[in-house]
Amino acid sequence: MDIRQVKAIDVHSHFNHGSKWDSPQTDIYRCDIPYLEAMNRAANVEKMFCSTFASVVTAEADIEEENEYLYDYALKSEWCCQWVVIDPRRPKTAEQAARMLNTGKCAGIKLHPPLHGYRLYDWEDKIFPLAEQAEAFVEIHPEDSPTYLLPLAAKYPHVKIIAAHMNGRGWTDAIKMAPNCNIYADTSGSASLSNHVIEFAVSEGCIERIFYGSDTYAVGFQRGRIDDALISYEDKYAILRGNAEREFARLL
């Protein structure tokens, strides 16, 4: 079977929807919903797990409102599942997560410490006990090499952590060293431009914990990076769909 016929699952993306905090669009970059849907159809991407751009680009945005918008949108959408965003300094976002994690369209919790402006370890007790109780995935934009997440992975064995934007040995080391096998990575972002980053992760034995993601970069490029990687068909399938099918079966 041609790998391009596999319907991919994108576990890390965002979109604009008219908020004043939307990510800037230009003549050469778009991230509105109709354009993302068109790119997905062209690249044979079936589903995207999303947070709105407005919910992650700044702590000044109304994150609570963004979570409610995406919660409603995902329930009505075939192609979109939700990452509920927590800013641990805003208690209502954790309350939203406790409610939204129980729906059939919420992939887990999204954290962006760098853009929200806090340090993860200063606020872990406001996030991870909730995630542990729900046995939820937590997708994190790392502040440092993802090995810094190892103490959290050890302390909360039932939380599955995705270190976003895989780019080098720090990601593979974290995956391999996690004592509960609960650190994962996604391929989203410009790091995929590195011409051996995917192949290296596979060679290090990390294949079962790598997800495909786009981060709204050109979906055809992001998909093609996996389609044409110097790895086996089975490994390509695992990244594009198989791992997500196994870990997020309730959403599919």
C-alpha positions as CSV (number, residue, x, y, z in Angstrom):
1,M,0.0,0.0,0.0
2,D,1.2,3.5,-0.9
3,I,1.9,5.3,2.4
4,R,0.2,8.4,0.9
5,Q,-3.1,6.6,1.0
6,V,-2.9,6.4,4.8
7,K,-5.2,8.9,6.5
8,A,-2.9,10.8,8.9
9,I,-3.8,12.0,12.3
10,D,-2.2,15.4,13.3
11,V,-1.9,15.6,17.0
12,H,-0.6,19.1,17.2
13,S,-2.1,22.0,15.4
14,H,-3.8,25.4,15.9
15,F,-6.1,27.7,14.0
16,N,-7.4,31.3,13.9
17,H,-11.1,32.0,14.2
18,G,-11.4,35.8,14.4
19,S,-10.0,36.6,17.9
20,K,-8.0,39.7,18.3
21,W,-5.2,37.5,19.6
22,D,-5.1,35.4,16.4
23,S,-1.7,34.6,15.0
24,P,-0.8,37.1,12.3
25,Q,-1.6,36.1,8.8
26,T,0.0,37.5,5.6
27,D,-0.1,37.0,1.9
28,I,2.2,34.0,2.3
29,Y,0.9,32.4,5.5
30,R,-2.7,31.5,6.4
31,C,-4.1,29.5,9.4
32,D,-7.8,30.1,9.1
33,I,-10.1,27.0,9.3
34,P,-11.1,26.8,5.6
35,Y,-7.5,26.9,4.5
36,L,-6.4,24.3,7.0
37,E,-9.2,22.0,6.0
38,A,-8.2,22.4,2.3
39,M,-4.5,21.6,3.1
40,N,-5.6,18.6,5.1
41,R,-7.7,17.2,2.3
42,A,-4.8,17.7,-0.2
43,A,-2.4,15.9,2.2
44,N,-4.9,13.2,3.3
45,V,-4.9,14.2,6.9
46,E,-8.1,13.0,8.5
47,K,-8.1,14.6,11.9
48,M,-6.3,17.4,13.8
49,F,-6.0,17.8,17.6
50,C,-6.0,21.6,18.1
51,S,-5.9,24.5,20.5
52,T,-6.7,27.9,19.1
53,F,-3.8,30.2,18.4
54,A,-5.4,32.8,20.6
55,S,-5.3,30.4,23.6
56,V,-1.5,29.8,23.4
57,V,0.2,32.9,22.0
58,T,-0.2,35.1,25.0
59,A,-1.4,35.0,28.6
60,E,-3.2,38.2,28.0
61,A,-5.9,36.4,25.9
62,D,-9.1,35.2,27.4
63,I,-8.0,31.6,27.6
64,E,-11.2,30.5,29.3
65,E,-13.3,31.9,26.4
66,E,-11.0,30.2,23.9
67,N,-11.4,26.9,25.6
68,E,-15.2,27.2,25.5
69,Y,-15.1,28.1,21.8
70,L,-13.0,25.1,20.9
71,Y,-15.0,22.8,23.1
72,D,-18.2,23.7,21.2
73,Y,-16.5,23.7,17.8
74,A,-14.9,20.2,18.3
75,L,-18.2,18.7,19.4
76,K,-19.7,19.8,16.0
77,S,-16.6,19.0,13.9
78,E,-15.7,15.7,12.3
79,W,-12.0,16.7,11.7
80,C,-11.2,18.6,15.0
81,C,-10.4,17.4,18.5
82,Q,-9.6,19.7,21.4
83,W,-6.5,20.3,23.5
84,V,-7.9,22.2,26.5
85,V,-5.4,24.9,27.5
86,I,-4.4,25.4,31.1
87,D,-2.7,28.4,32.5
88,P,-2.1,27.3,36.1
89,R,-2.3,30.9,37.4
90,R,-5.9,31.0,36.1
91,P,-7.9,28.4,38.2
92,K,-10.9,28.4,35.9
93,T,-8.8,26.9,33.1
94,A,-8.1,23.9,35.3
95,E,-11.9,23.7,36.2
96,Q,-12.6,23.7,32.4
97,A,-10.1,20.9,31.9
98,A,-11.7,18.7,34.6
99,R,-15.0,19.0,32.7
100,M,-13.8,18.9,29.1
101,L,-11.4,15.9,29.6
102,N,-14.5,13.8,30.0
103,T,-15.9,14.5,26.6
104,G,-15.3,12.3,23.6
105,K,-13.5,15.1,21.7
106,C,-10.8,16.2,24.1
107,A,-7.3,14.8,23.5
108,G,-5.9,16.2,26.8
109,I,-4.3,19.2,28.3
110,K,-2.1,21.7,26.5
111,L,0.6,23.8,28.2
112,H,2.7,26.6,26.8
113,P,4.9,27.9,29.6
114,P,7.2,29.9,27.3
115,L,4.5,32.1,25.7
116,H,2.3,32.2,28.8
117,G,5.3,33.3,30.9
118,Y,5.6,30.9,33.8
119,R,7.9,28.0,34.8
120,L,6.3,24.6,34.7
121,Y,7.9,23.4,38.0
122,D,6.6,26.4,39.9
123,W,3.0,25.3,39.1
124,E,3.1,21.6,38.6
125,D,0.8,20.9,41.5
126,K,-2.0,22.9,39.8
127,I,-1.8,20.7,36.7
128,F,-0.5,17.2,37.1
129,P,-2.7,15.9,39.9
130,L,-5.7,16.7,37.7
131,A,-4.0,15.0,34.7
132,E,-3.1,12.0,36.8
133,Q,-6.6,11.5,38.1
134,A,-7.9,11.6,34.5
135,E,-5.0,9.6,33.2
136,A,-4.7,12.3,30.5
137,F,-2.2,13.3,27.9
138,V,-0.4,16.6,28.5
139,E,1.1,18.2,25.5
140,I,3.9,20.7,26.4
141,H,5.9,23.2,24.5
142,P,9.2,22.5,26.3
143,E,11.1,25.3,28.1
144,D,14.3,23.4,27.8
145,S,15.6,20.0,26.6
146,P,12.7,17.6,27.3
147,T,14.9,15.6,29.7
148,Y,13.8,18.3,32.2
149,L,10.4,16.6,32.2
150,L,11.8,13.3,33.5
151,P,11.0,14.1,37.2
152,L,7.4,14.9,36.3
153,A,7.1,11.6,34.3
154,A,8.4,9.7,37.3
155,K,6.2,11.5,39.9
156,Y,3.0,11.1,37.8
157,P,3.2,7.7,36.2
158,H,-0.3,7.7,34.8
159,V,0.2,11.0,32.9
160,K,1.4,10.7,29.3
161,I,3.5,13.7,28.4
162,I,4.1,14.8,24.8
163,A,7.2,17.0,24.3
164,A,6.3,19.0,21.2
165,H,8.5,19.9,18.3
166,M,11.0,16.9,18.3
167,N,14.4,18.2,17.5
168,G,17.4,16.1,18.4
169,R,18.8,14.0,21.2
170,G,17.0,15.7,24.1
171,W,13.7,14.3,22.8
172,T,14.9,10.7,22.2
173,D,16.8,10.7,25.6
174,A,13.6,11.8,27.4
175,I,11.6,9.1,25.7
176,K,14.1,6.4,26.4
177,M,14.8,7.4,30.0
178,A,11.2,7.9,31.2
179,P,10.8,5.3,33.9
180,N,7.1,4.7,33.2
181,C,7.4,4.9,29.4
182,N,5.2,8.0,29.5
183,I,7.1,10.6,27.5
184,Y,6.3,11.0,23.9
185,A,7.2,13.5,21.1
186,D,5.5,15.0,18.1
187,T,7.1,15.9,14.8
188,S,5.5,19.4,14.5
189,G,7.2,22.6,13.6
190,S,10.3,23.5,11.6
191,A,12.5,21.0,13.4
192,S,11.3,18.5,10.8
193,L,13.5,20.3,8.3
194,S,16.5,18.6,9.9
195,N,17.2,15.9,7.4
196,H,17.9,13.0,9.9
197,V,15.8,14.0,12.9
198,I,13.0,11.5,12.1
199,E,15.4,8.7,11.1
200,F,17.5,9.3,14.2
201,A,14.5,9.0,16.6
202,V,13.5,5.7,14.9
203,S,17.0,4.3,15.0
204,E,17.1,5.1,18.8
205,G,14.1,2.8,19.3
206,C,11.5,5.5,19.9
207,I,9.0,4.6,17.2
208,E,6.1,3.7,19.4
209,R,6.1,7.1,21.1
210,I,6.3,9.5,18.1
211,F,3.2,11.3,16.8
212,Y,2.8,13.2,13.6
213,G,2.0,16.9,14.0
214,S,2.1,20.0,11.8
215,D,1.8,23.1,14.1
216,T,0.1,24.7,11.0
217,Y,3.3,24.7,9.0
218,A,2.6,23.6,5.4
219,V,0.8,20.4,5.9
220,G,2.0,18.9,2.5
221,F,5.6,19.5,3.6
222,Q,5.0,18.1,7.1
223,R,3.3,15.0,5.8
224,G,5.8,14.6,3.1
225,R,8.7,14.6,5.6
226,I,7.2,11.4,7.0
227,D,6.1,9.9,3.7
228,D,9.6,10.2,2.3
229,A,11.6,9.5,5.4
230,L,14.3,6.8,5.2
231,I,12.5,4.5,7.4
232,S,10.2,1.5,6.9
233,Y,6.6,1.6,5.8
234,E,5.6,0.2,9.2
235,D,7.4,3.0,11.0
236,K,5.9,5.7,8.7
237,Y,2.4,4.2,9.5
238,A,3.1,4.3,13.2
239,I,4.0,8.0,13.1
240,L,1.3,9.1,10.8
241,R,-1.6,7.1,12.3
242,G,-0.9,3.9,14.2
243,N,0.4,5.4,17.4
244,A,-2.4,7.9,17.6
245,E,-5.0,5.1,16.9
246,R,-3.6,3.2,19.8
247,E,-3.3,6.0,22.3
248,F,-6.4,8.1,21.3
249,A,-8.8,5.3,20.2
250,R,-11.7,6.9,22.0
251,L,-11.5,10.0,19.8
252,L,-11.4,8.1,16.4
